[in-house]
Amino acid sequence: FGTRFLYGDVTRVDLSRRPFSMICDDTSYTAEALIIATGAASKWLGLESEKRLTGYGVSSCATCDGFFFQDKEVIVIGGGDAAIEEALFLTKFASTVTVVHRRDQLRASKIMQTRARKNSKISFIWDSVVEEVYGDPKAEGVTGVRLKNVKTDQGRDFRCDGMFIAIGHSPNTQLFHGQLEMDKVGYLITKPGSTATNVPGVFAAGDVADKVYRQAITAAGTGCMAAMDAERFLESQGA
């Protein structure tokens, strides 16, 4: 279909009028329609050991990696709905799931909390943060973590085979602040049943507009929707 692939970093966009303009590596491009699929990045703890062991027992996606922890002991970091949802999913595979939360109570909805507390595989460690992840990516992967109680400053080692980070995501929408409608977190808002944003001719696909499912297959589906929406928009404009 004559598609061109350009590789580079877009540093500035102007969506105030069509054709829209974008600056990519000091080169200006214009477009009559734009599909934004910049995704969302998982929030991490920021530990060097966490980075070193990502993919070797450290993960931010239970749906993606939970299967690899059959009959293993894992921990989940976080206290919101996302963390509890991850913990509940992991009980399908892991022998034990320990939720580590920096506060003394969960932020998750009551129904999620009830489900977690009724699950015999799930336990909780309160008022604690992870200071270090133990393990060797060239050997057995994650073998444990160093925990610190935020109230007493006391530390202790905790054995586990995997660590799942569930402290939220950051949508990659900084480029579009002040130009497109977003929610308070920064996810792009689209019209119901569509990928259209509040600017005619601009569409959003994938995790940049999806804070619920965040799966490759759902992103691909909205990508198809955005392509069809963009095509119909261009046809309506006589392009």
C-alpha positions in Angstrom: 0.0 0.0 0.0 3.0 2.3 -0.2 3.5 2.7 3.5 6.7 4.4 4.6 8.4 3.6 7.8 10.3 6.4 9.5 12.4 5.9 12.7 13.1 8.6 15.2 11.9 10.6 18.2 9.0 13.0 17.8 9.8 16.0 20.0 7.0 18.4 19.2 3.5 18.3 17.7 1.1 21.0 16.7 -2.5 19.8 16.5 -4.1 23.3 16.5 -4.8 23.1 12.7 -4.6 20.7 9.8 -2.4 19.5 8.3 -1.0 18.6 11.7 2.7 19.1 12.1 5.3 17.0 13.9 9.1 17.5 14.5 11.0 14.3 14.3 14.8 14.5 14.7 14.8 18.1 13.5 12.7 17.2 10.4 9.2 18.5 10.0 6.4 16.3 8.8 2.7 17.0 8.2 -0.4 14.8 8.2 -4.1 15.2 7.5 -4.8 12.5 10.1 -2.8 11.2 13.1 -3.0 8.0 15.1 -1.3 8.1 18.5 -0.1 4.8 19.7 2.7 5.8 22.2 1.6 3.3 24.8 2.0 3.5 28.6 5.1 2.6 30.7 5.0 0.5 33.8 6.1 2.3 37.0 9.1 0.6 38.6 10.7 0.9 42.0 13.9 2.3 40.5 16.3 -0.3 42.0 19.4 -1.4 40.1 18.8 -5.0 41.1 15.2 -4.7 39.9 16.4 -3.6 36.5 19.1 -6.3 36.4 16.6 -9.1 37.1 13.7 -7.9 34.9 12.8 -10.9 32.8 14.5 -13.2 35.3 11.9 -13.2 38.0 11.0 -9.5 38.1 7.9 -8.6 36.0 5.2 -6.0 35.7 2.6 -8.3 34.0 1.1 -11.3 35.8 -1.0 -12.1 32.7 2.2 -12.3 30.6 4.5 -14.1 33.0 2.3 -15.8 35.6 2.4 -19.2 33.9 6.2 -19.4 34.5 5.7 -19.5 38.3 3.9 -22.8 38.6 4.2 -23.8 42.3 6.5 -21.0 43.1 6.4 -18.4 45.8 5.9 -14.8 44.5 5.4 -11.3 45.9 3.3 -8.5 44.5 4.2 -4.9 45.1 1.3 -2.5 45.5 -2.0 -1.9 47.2 -4.5 -0.8 44.6 -6.9 -2.7 42.4 -4.2 -3.5 39.9 -2.0 -5.1 42.6 -4.9 -7.2 44.0 -6.0 -8.2 40.5 -2.4 -9.4 39.8 -2.3 -11.3 43.1 -5.5 -13.0 42.5 -4.5 -14.0 39.0 -1.1 -15.4 40.2 -2.9 -17.7 42.6 -3.8 -19.8 39.6 -0.1 -20.8 39.3 1.9 -19.8 42.3 1.9 -21.8 45.6 1.9 -18.6 47.6 1.4 -14.9 46.8 2.5 -12.2 49.3 1.3 -8.7 48.8 3.8 -6.1 50.0 2.3 -2.7 50.6 4.0 0.5 52.0 0.8 1.4 54.0 -1.1 -0.4 56.7 -4.3 -0.8 54.5 -5.1 -1.4 50.9 -6.3 1.2 48.5 -8.1 -1.4 46.4 -11.9 -1.5 46.3 -13.7 -3.4 49.0 -14.8 -6.2 46.7 -11.3 -6.8 45.6 -10.0 -6.7 49.2 -12.6 -9.3 50.2 -11.7 -11.6 47.4 -8.0 -11.4 48.3 -8.5 -12.0 52.0 -10.7 -15.0 51.3 -8.0 -16.6 49.1 -5.9 -18.9 51.2 -2.9 -18.5 49.0 -2.6 -14.7 49.5 -1.0 -13.1 52.6 0.1 -9.5 53.3 3.2 -7.7 54.5 2.2 -4.1 55.7 4.2 -0.9 56.0 7.0 -2.3 53.9 9.0 -1.5 50.8 11.6 -3.5 48.8 15.1 -2.2 49.1 16.9 -4.8 47.2 16.2 -7.8 44.9 18.4 -10.9 45.3 19.3 -13.3 42.6 21.4 -14.0 39.5 20.0 -13.6 36.0 22.6 -16.1 34.8 21.5 -18.7 37.3 18.2 -19.2 39.1 16.9 -15.7 38.8 15.2 -14.0 41.7 15.8 -15.7 45.1 14.4 -13.2 47.5 14.2 -9.5 48.5 15.3 -7.2 51.2 12.3 -5.5 52.9 12.3 -2.4 55.1 9.5 -1.5 57.5 8.8 2.2 56.8 7.6 2.8 60.4 10.4 1.1 62.3 13.2 1.2 59.7 13.9 -2.5 60.5 15.0 -4.6 57.6 14.6 -8.3 56.9 15.2 -10.8 54.1 12.2 -12.5 52.5 12.6 -15.5 50.2 10.6 -15.6 47.0 11.0 -16.9 43.4 9.4 -13.9 41.7 8.4 -10.3 42.1 5.6 -8.6 40.3 5.4 -4.8 40.3 1.9 -3.4 40.3 2.2 0.3 41.3 0.6 1.8 38.2 1.4 2.9 34.7 2.3 6.2 33.1 0.8 6.9 29.7 3.3 8.4 27.2 1.3 11.5 26.5 3.6 14.4 27.5 3.8 15.5 23.9 0.1 16.2 23.8 -0.5 18.0 27.1 -2.7 21.1 26.5 -3.7 19.9 23.0 -5.7 16.7 23.6 -8.3 15.9 26.3 -6.9 13.5 29.0 -8.0 12.1 32.3 -6.2 13.1 35.5 -3.6 10.4 35.1 -2.8 11.4 31.5 -4.6 8.7 29.4 -6.1 10.1 26.2 -9.9 10.3 26.3 -11.7 8.9 23.2 -15.3 9.1 22.2 -17.5 6.1 23.2 -17.3 3.3 20.5 -14.5 5.1 18.7 -10.8 5.9 18.8 -11.5 9.6 18.0 -10.1 12.2 20.4 -11.5 15.6 21.0 -9.5 16.9 18.0 -11.0 15.9 14.6 -8.5 13.8 12.7 -6.6 12.7 15.7 -7.1 9.1 17.0 -5.7 7.1 19.8 -5.0 3.3 19.9 -3.6 0.9 22.5 -2.5 1.5 26.0 -2.2 5.3 25.6 -6.0 5.3 25.9 -6.6 2.0 27.8 -6.0 1.9 31.5 -8.1 -1.3 32.0 -7.0 -4.1 29.8 -3.4 -3.2 28.6 -2.9 -6.3 26.5 -1.2 -6.7 23.2 -4.3 -8.2 21.6 -6.6 -5.3 22.8 -4.0 -2.8 21.6 -3.9 -4.5 18.2 -7.7 -4.4 18.0 -7.9 -0.6 18.7 -5.1 -0.1 16.2 -7.3 -1.7 13.6 -10.2 0.5 14.8 -8.0 3.6 14.6 -6.9 2.8 11.1 -10.5 2.4 10.0 -11.6 5.6 11.8 -8.8 7.6 10.2 -9.6 6.2 6.7 -13.3 7.2 7.1 -12.3 10.6 8.4 -10.0 11.3 5.4 -12.8 10.1 3.0 -15.2 12.5 4.7 -12.7 15.3 4.1 -12.4 14.4 0.4 -8.8 13.3 0.9 
